[in-house]
Amino acid sequence: MQIPRLHPDTIEEVKLRADIVDVVSEYVVLRKRGKDFVGLCPFHDEKSPSFTVSQTKQMYYCFGCQAGGNAIKFVMELGKRSFTDVVLDLARRYQVPVQTLEPEQRQELQRQLSLRDQLYEVLASSAQFYQHALRQSQGQKALQYLQSNRQLKEETIQQFGLGYAPAGWETLHRYLVEDKHYPAQILEKAGLIKPRREGGGYYDVFRDRLMIPIRDVQGRVIAFGGRTLTDEQPKYLNSPETELFSKGKTLFALDQAKGGISQLDQAVVVEGYFDAIALHAAGINNAVASLGTALSLEQVRLILRYTESKQLVLNFDADKAGTNAAERAIGEIAELAYKGEVQLKILNLPDGKDADEYLHSHTPEDYGELLKNAPLWLDWQIQQIIQDRDLRQATDFQQVTQQLVKLLKNIANSDTRNYYVSYCAEILSLGDTRLIPLRVENLLTQIAPPPATYSNPVSAKKAWGGGKVSHSPLPTERSLLEHAEALLLRIYLHCPEQRRAIIEELEERDLQFSLSHHRFLWQRILEISSGDGQTKNFASPPDLISRLQDQFLEFGSEMELISHLFHVDEKNQKEILRTPQVVQAAIACMDLVMLEKRYRHFLELWQQTDPEAEPERYQSYYQAFYAEKIKLQQIDRQRLFSITELL
């Protein structure tokens, strides 16, 4: 369901009615201490309580892991749920009328919410019906299959709610419509029945199949997977796409695995339902199944909510089909892996077995050892490239080198790329360590060919710091800029009296925040101030922090990078005590970094220009970088204190 944007009044009313102590107490044992409440933090392991809840401020904060926010954010972070989903749940609980930004959408929203409740109810009843049918005489074949072929114990069958769909064409339809009085239209919308092409009426979608309930993250049944017990095709039949179920946004067993994924800081993705079930039965409770499709970004992001190190292991067969399945499953997440946003590993089980088959003849410890030694995706790719190749043959050597270069070009992180350049160079040197530097140089040349050089007088360019110039800040420069921008934003948020000075300084020097997450926060600040009509007098609303936190609940990745700015600890308090000097230092640091970037940029352009072929452009770049050089010298002379010392 595409839920319209909620009206700010609804969000504000939920915040007012949802008492944070009431909400947090459902998950944390709180004890009164002075004006506040304390307890053990649910976001990290601790023995002495550092988690505080303020009823007066309606905020929580942990001094151990720096988690903080309001009641809405608490439920979001703990349950890894979306902003809208949490607001709607709290609205139901505290009987807050739901409004949207467009009044005409309210009736449609209420209709959709009512429909979803009916779908959840009819699917839960269907799951109970299938489970009951498994224990009847007609379900004995399915039960025997589970116990003998799959070697599942009774507790596992119950844990996953496995059942049986009887062979009749209208068995479920008669039970739910005639006995339970559910509307046939609701069953159809839930994907349980289909209308007959001729003669009217409906027939059951699932017949004579072993039934596997598919649940959402909260454990509610949203669809089914049905395995045939005969030669009927397809072997596995899934529910169609419905209001509740989207195959590309759902992972089987995530409701069972999310705790294990968080605890082990790793998620295992297998291909089939019974692979995931077998792993859970063996005590490996961090496994989910991909429903047989390529992993989508939505599925990956759903998993990564529960693992801090973003570690994902794809477990498929070691044969050709398994390799193809792994490549297919990777799908859209390759780009995330190249960027280093996910630690992707590949586990190929020996003898072409899937996880279910492997555990029939091996122990869970054996599987755990394979899991522990699973190679990173990039290492796995390299092994796929060099497999069955003879690098002593010129043709194979050339083809392998070309494929390795193509792979290396995709790696965004420079440290990771440098590591794999060395690793590939070792492979291509065939054990001769003397060849490694040459192979490294060859690979680097092909990954990023050097710019053309000209016979310009070297001495003049060296005088201005000639040599290869980088557009991006050096690590120390990046660190200093990060600290300066963060400090300036923290002062703006927590020291209202400094806001006018900060805005005036930024406007006077025509400065922007360089780092994307800081720029994102600053844009939200300006939008809130502009929306309140307070831009001209450089004011911001008194509840600026609270309003920003509400907005950022919808932007999870950005929130992770800037959430620490909303809180002030003892170290931060000391830093901002000298606000006028610190503001001046932070602004100067931002100005200095921008000037240095422009200086290096024009210097590099000058160095790459042929003075004989393009004399005017050569002179223009020279004047540009010289002007920036003069500004840098002036700033250096004007500084009355050390920026690095102050920051």
N, C-alpha and C positions, 0 to 999 in steps of 0.2 A: 504494500500500500504506500502510495506517495502522500505522506502527511503534509498538509500545508504548514507554513511557518506559523508558530504559535504567537499569539498577541502578547506583547510585553506585560500587559495587565495580568494575564493568566500566570506567567512566570513569576511575577512579583507577588501575586496572591498565594501561589504555592510556597514561595519563600517565607511568607508571613505565617501561614498556617502550619507548615511542616517544621515543628520544633526540632532543632538539631539534636538535643539530648534524647528526645523520644526516638528519633530515627537511628542514631548511633547506638543507643542502648540495645537495639535488636541484635547487634553484632559484637558489641564490646561491653564487658562488665565495667561500669563507671562508678567511681567513688567520689563523693563530694570533698573538695579541698579548697577552702576559702570560698571565693565567688565562683570558681570553675569546677569542672569535673576532670578526673584523670583516669587513665586505664592503660592497658597494654596495647601498643599500636598494632592494628590489623594488617598494616602494609609491610612490616618487617619483623623479624624475630627479635624479641627483647625479654629480659627477665625483670627489669625494674621499669615501671611505667614512665614514659616520656610523652605520651599522647594526651593532649589537653583539649577539652571542649568548653567553649565559653557560651553560656546561655544568653548573656546580655548582648554579645556581639554576633551570636548565631554563626560561629565559625569554629573549626577544629584546626589544630596544628600539632605536628609531631616534631619535637626538638631533636629526635634521633635521625629521622630520614627526611625531614623538611616537607612532608606531605601536609597540605593544608587546603582549606576552602570551606564552602557552605554545605548544607545538607544535600543539595542536588549533586554537587561534585563528589561527595562521599559515596553515595550510592553508585554513581557512574564509575568511579575508580575501583570500588570493591567488586562490583559485578561486571566490570568491563562492558558497560552498556552505553547506548547513545544518549545524548542530551534530551532529545524529544521523547524517547522511550521512558526515561526516568521521570520527566515532568508529567507525562500522562499518567504513569502509575501513581505518583504522589498526589496528583489531582483527584484520581479516583478514591484514593485512601482518605484524603482530607475533604472530599466532597466539594472540590473547586470546579465551578463551571468552566468548560474549555472554550476559549475563543481563538479565532485565527485572525491574521492581519486583514483578511478580506471577509467582511461579515457574511457575504453570500455563500462562503465555503463552510460555515459552521454546521449547517444541516447535513451537508454531505459528509463532513468529518464524523459527526455523531452516528450517521448511518454506517459508515465504514467501521467505526469502532464496535458498534453493535454486531455487525456481520462477523468481525474477527472473533468476538466472544462466542458466537454460535458455532463457528468453524472449530474453535478449540474444543468446545463441548462435544460436538458430534465425532470428532476424530478420537477423543479420549474414550468415548463409548465404543467406537469401532475397535480400538486397541483391546479393550476389555472383552469384546465379543470374540476376537481372534484368539486371545489367550485362553478363553473358556473352551473354544472349539478344539484347541490343541489337545485337551484332556479327554475329549469324547472319542468314541470308537472310530469315527471317521478321520480323526486327527492322528491316529496311532502311527501311520506311516511317516508323517512329518516328525513326530516326537522321536521315533526310532532313528530317523536320519540324524537328528540333532545329537542324540545320545551315542549312537554307534559310529556313524561316518565322521561327525565333527567332534566327538568325544567331549561333549559339553556336560557339565554337572548341572544339577537342578538349580542351584543358586545362580549360576550364570544365565540360564534360560529365563529365570525370573528377573534378574538384574536388568536384562535388555528387553524384557517384555515380549519375548518371541511368541508367535502364535501361528494359527493356521486358518486360511480362507477356504471354506467348504466348496465342493465342486459345483454346487447348484448355481444356476444363472441369476437367481434373485434372492438368495439366502440372506445376505446382509441387508438388501433393500427392504425385504419383508420385516426383518427384525427392527430396523431403525424407523421405518415409516409407519408400519402397521402396529407394531407393539410399543415403540417408544414415541411415536407421533412427531418425529422430526419432519420438517418439510423436505420433499424430494429435491427442491431447488438447492437447499443447503448441502445435501449430500453430493449433488452434482458439482457445486462450487468447491467442495472439499476434495474432489477428484476420486470419489468412491464409487460412483455409478455413472453410466452414460445413457443418453436417450436412444431408444431403438430407431433404426432408420425407417422401419415400416411397422404399422399397426399400433404405434404409441407405446407408452410405458418405458421402463428403464431396465438395464441389466448391470450386474456387478462388474467392476473393472478387474478385481482380483478373484480368481477361481482356482481351486485346487493348487494353492501355492503356500509355501512356508512364508509367514509374514514377519517382517522386521520393521518395527516402528522407527521412524526418523524423527528425532526431537530437536528443538531449538536449544539455545544455550541455557535457557531456564528450565529445561526438562519437559517442556510441553510437546505433545505429539503434533507434528505439522504435516507429516506425509508417511508413506510406507514404501518399502522395497519388498517385492515378492519374488521368491525363487521357485522355479518350477520343480515339481517332483517327478515329471515325466520327460519326454523328449520335446515338449512344446518349446517353441521359440517366441520371444527371446528367453534366455535362461533366467535373466533378472529383469523384472519389470518395475519401474519406479512410478510413483504418482506423477500426474501431469503438473505443470506449473500452476500454482493457485495464489490466492491472496496471501497465504502464509508461507508457501514453499517456492523457493527459487533454487534450482539445482546448483547454479554457479555461485550462490551465496551461502551454502549450507555445507557443513562437514558432519559426517556421521560420527556419533559418540563424543562430540566435543563437550556435551553436558556432563559426561562421565569422566572426561580426560582433563578438563580445565584445571582441576586441583593438582593433578599429577604434573601437568605441564609447568605450573607455577612453582611447585616444589622442586622439580628436577631441572627447571630452567631450560627445558628442551621439549620440542614436539616431534612426534614420529608420525609421518603420513604414509599410510598403506593404500592399496588400490581397492580392496574388497571389504564388504561388511564383515565377513567371517575372519578375515585377517585381523581386523581391529578387535573383534570379540575374543578371538583366541589369545591375543596379547593381553587384554584385560584379565582374562581367565587365568593367565600365567603370572599375574601380578605386575605386568608392565602397563601401568595405568596412565601413560601419557600419549596414547596412540589414538589417531582419528583416521577415517577413511574419506577419500576424495570423491566418492560416488561415481568413479569411473571417468571423470572428465579432467581436462587440463586444469591445473590450479589457477584460479582467477585471483586478481589482486584483492578482491573483497574477501575471498577465503583466507588468503595469506594474512591479511591485516587482522582478520578475526582471530587467527591462531596467535599472532605475534603480540596481541594484547596481554597474553598470559606468560610470556617469556621475556625476561629482562635483557638477556644477552641476544635475543632474536635468533635463537638456534633452531633450525628446522632440518629434520632428517627425512629424506624420501626413501622408502624401503620398497623396492620392486625386485623382481626376479633377476638373476645374473645372466640369463640367456638373452638371445637377440630380442625376443619379444619384451623382456623386462627392460632392456636398454632403451628400446623404442618407447616403452611406457614411461620411463623416467624422463626422457627427452620431451615427450608429449605433456607430461604432468607439470614440468617446469614452466611451460607456457610463458605467461606474462611476467613471472617473477625473476626471469633472467636479468632484467635491468636492475632490479633491487639488489641482486647478488653482486653484479658488477660494481655497483656503487658502494657495496659494503653495508647496506641497510639490513641485510639478513645474512646470517651464517648458514649457508645452505650446504648440507652434506648428502651424499648418496650412499645408501647401503644396499648392495646387491648380495642376496643370499646365495650360497653355493648350490650346485646341482639343479639349478633352474627352479628352485622351490619358492613358494610364497610363504608368508609368515605362519599361516595356519599349518601347512604341510611340514615346515621346518620344526615347529614345536611338537609335532607328533613323535619325532625321533631325536630331539635334542632338548636340553634343559633350558629354562629361562636364563640361567647364568651364561650358557653358551651364546644365546641371543644377545644378552647384555654386553658380552665381550666384543661381538661383531659390531654392535652399536657404538661402543666406545672407540673402536678403531676405524669407523667409517670415514672415508676421505672427504675433504672439502670438495665442493662441486668443481672448482677450478682444477684441482688435482685430478679429479675423476675425468674431466674433459681432456686434460693433457694425456692421460692414460689411454683414452679412447682414440686420440689422434695418432699416438705412436704404436698402438696395438697392431700386431702383424705387419709391421714395417721394418725394412732393413735399412738403417741409416747409413750403411756403408755403400749403398747403391745411390748413385747421383739423383735419379728420378725420385725415389722415396725421400731422400734428404731434402730436396727442393720442395716437394709437396708438403712434407711435415713442417718445414720452416714457414711456408706461406700460411698454413693453418694456425700455427702458433702465433705468428705476427698478428693475424686477424683477431685471435682471442685476446692477446695482450693489449691491442688497441682499445678494446671494450672496457678495460679495467680503469675505473675513474680515479680511485684512490692511488696517489703517487707512491706511497710506501708499499702498498700491496703490489702495484705494478713492478716496482723495482725488485721486490722479492722474487716475483715470478720470472722476471727477465733473467735473473741469476740462475734460477732453477732450470729454466729452459736451456740456458747456455750450457749448464752442466750436462744435460741430456744430449745436446747436439755435439758436445766435445768428445763423447764416447769414451770417457774415462781419462782422457789426456788433459790434465789440469793446465798445461801450457796454452791450450787453445781456448780456455774459458774467457779471458779478457777479449780476445778477438770475436768470439761468438756474441758476447755481451754488446760490443760495439756495433756489430752487424745488426743485431736485433733492434737496438736503440735507433740506429739510422733508419731502419724500415718503419719503426713505430712513429717516429717524429723526425722527418728529414730536416737537417739544419738549414737555416735561411741562406740564400746566396750571398757571397761576400764579394767585395770589390777591392780594387787596388788603391784604396784611399790612404792618405798619410796616416800611419798608425799612431805616431807620436801625439798628434793633436787629439785623437779620440781617447787615448789612454789618459790624457790630462783631465778629461771630463769623466773618468770612471768607465772607460770602454770595456767591452766584453759582453758576454751574453746577459741579457737583462730579463728578469721575470716580471710579469704583470701582476702576479698575486703577491700579497705581503709575505715577508719572511716570517717564520714561525714566531720569533720574539715580537715582531711588529704586530702580527695577528693577535697574539696574546694580550699585548698592551692595548690595542684597539678594542678588543672584546671587553676588557676590564673598564676602560674609560667610558664606553657607551653604556655598559650595564650600570655603572656608578651614576652616570648622568640621569638615566631613566629612574633609578631607585630614588635619587634625590627629588626628581620631579613628582614621583608618586607619594613620597612620605613627607616632603617639605613644601607645602603649598605656597609659602612665602617666597620660594625661589623660582616658581614657575615663570613669572614674568621675565626674570633675568635670563633664564635658559632659552626661552623662545626668542627674545631679542637678540641674544648672542648668535643663535643658529641662523636667524634671518639676516643679520648684519654680515655674517661671513659666508652666507649662501651654502651652508653645510647640510648634508643629509646623513642619516645613519647608514653605515656601509654594510653591516651584517643584516641578512634578510629577516631574521627573527626579531631583531631590534627595530628594524624598519616597519615590520608588521605591527608591533605593539604601538609604535609612535603614530602610525596611521589611524589605529583604533582610538587613541587618545584624542587626536585632532577631530575625528568624526563625532565623538561624544560631545566634545566642547562645542563644535560647530552646530550640532543638533540642538544644544541648549541655548544657542544664540550668544555664546560667551567668548567667541574668538577674538573680538576686537579688544577686550580688556584683559586678554591673556589669562582668563580664569578657567578653572575646570570645576565640575560639580564636586561637592564635598564627599560624595560617596563614589568617587572615581574608581577606586580599587575594586569595590564590590561590583560595580557595573562592568568593569573590564573582565573580571572573573566570570561573570554570567555570560558575556559574549564568547569568551575563549573556551567555555565548556564544549562548544561546537567545533573547536579546532584543536583536536587532541595532540597532534605532532608539534604544532607551534607552542601549545601550552607547556609541554615538557621542557622547552628551551627557555621560557621566560617566567615560569611560575615562581622561581626563587626570588624574583624581584618584588613580589607582593609582600614579602616578610622581611623583617629586620632583626638580625641576631646581634649579639654583643659586638662582634667584629664590625658588622655593617654600621652599627650605631656610632662606633668610634670614628669610622671613615667619614660619615656625613655630619659629624659635629662641626667640622671646619668647612661648611658648605660653600661659602663664597670662594675660598681658595681652591677647593676641589672642583667646583663648577668651572673655574677658570682653567685649571689644569686639564680637565677632561675635554673641554672645548678645544684647547690648544693641541692636545694629542690628536683629536679627530682631524683638525686642520692640518697638522703636520703630516699625518698619514696620507691624506688626500693630495697634498702638494708633492709628496715623495712619489706617489703612484703616477701623477701626471708627469713629473720630471722623468721617471724611468720610461714611461710610455713614449714621450717625445724623443728621448735619447735613443731608444731602440729604433724608432722610425728613421731618425737621422743616420744611424749606423747602417741601416739596411738600404739607404738610398744612394744611388750612383750619382756623384756630383757632375759628372760629364754628361750623362744622359738626361738628368732632371735637375738642372742647377737651381731653378726657382724653388722647387719643393725642398731640395737639400738645404737651401738658405732659410726657408720658412721653418723647417723642423729645428734647425740650429737656434734660431731666435726664440722659438717656443720653449725649448728645454732650458735655454740660458735664462729666460725670464723666470721660470720656475725655480731655477738654481738660486737666483738672487733673492726670491721670496723666502726660500728655505734659510738662507744665510741671515736675512733680516729677522725671521722668527727666532733663530738660534741666539742672536744677539739680544733680542728683546726679553727672552725668558729670564725672570728674576729668581726662579726656583727650578729644581729638577722635577720634571713631570714624572719620571719613573719613581723617584723617591716619594712623591705625594700620592701616586696611584698604587 
